[in-house]
C-alpha cells in the first residue's frame, strides 16, 4: 500500500508521514485505526521493548517523597504603560 492509500482509509497524509518519521504522538484511536487498515496487531506498530512484560514492583522503584509545605503561588507581572 502507498502512503496515500493508507492515509485515505485511516488518517491524513500529514499525520501518517509524521508518525513514520517518529515525530508524532498518536492516540490509541489512531493506532487502532492504522492497525485495522494495515491488518496488523497494534503491537507491531509500537516499540514494546525486549524486556519482561509488566512493571517493576514498588519495592524496587526509587521513590522520592514530595516536598512538604504549600505550593508557592505563581507570580504574575503587572504590565505598566
Buried (B, 14 or more C-beta within 10 A) or exposed (E): EEEEEBBBEBBEEEBBEBBEEEEBEBEEEBBBBBBEBBEEEEEEBEEEEEEEEEEEEEEEEEEEEEEEEEEEEEEEEEEEE
